[in-house]
Amino acid sequence: MIPQDPVILLSFVNMKLRDTYSNFDAMVEGLDISSQEADSIIEKLRQIGYEYDAARNQFERP
């Protein structure tokens, strides 16, 4: 289950990216997340000021 609270979601996603997945798309596929859910994750994290940095494979403040 994907956390709904944006700050907990940030921690969850960055942990998965750090420990298990090589990039966001691999995480989406590995966790069987729909493209709509993936877009929702990106938007929730954007709303609290975080963007995905592919080079660092994490969500961080730009």
N, C-alpha and C positions, 0 to 999 in steps of 0.2 A: 504494500500500500504506500502510495506517495503522500508525504506530508502536505497539508494544505496551508499551514502557517508559512509565510514567505521566508522568515529567518531560519526556521527549522528545515524548510525545503532547500535553502541555500546550503546548509551544512550537509544534508543528506546527499544532494547531487554532487557537491564537491568531494565528499568522501567516496562515493561510488566512482567518480572519475579518477580520483587519485589511486584508489586501491584495486579497481577491477577493470575499468574500461579505458581504451586508448583515445576515445573521443566521444562527443555528445551523441552522434548518430549511433555508435556502437552501444552506448548505454540505452538509448531508446529501443533499439532492436532487442538487446539482451533482457531488458525488463518488460518487453512486450507492451510498450507504451504507444498509443495511437499517435498519428501525426497531430491530431487536434490537442491531445494531452501534452505533447511536446511543445506545441506553440503556446499552450497555457503556462507551462513551466517557464519558458523564456519570457513571457509577458509578466508573470508574477515577479520574477527576479529583476526584470527591467524596471518595474515600478518601485523597487527599493534601491535602485541605482546600480545594479550589477549586469554586466554583459559577459557573454562567453568569449574567452580568449583561446582560440584553437592552438596557438603556439604553446601556451602554458597548460592547456587542457583543464581549465577551471573557469568558474564565474568569478569575476572580480570587478572592482570599480574602475571605470576607464580613466 
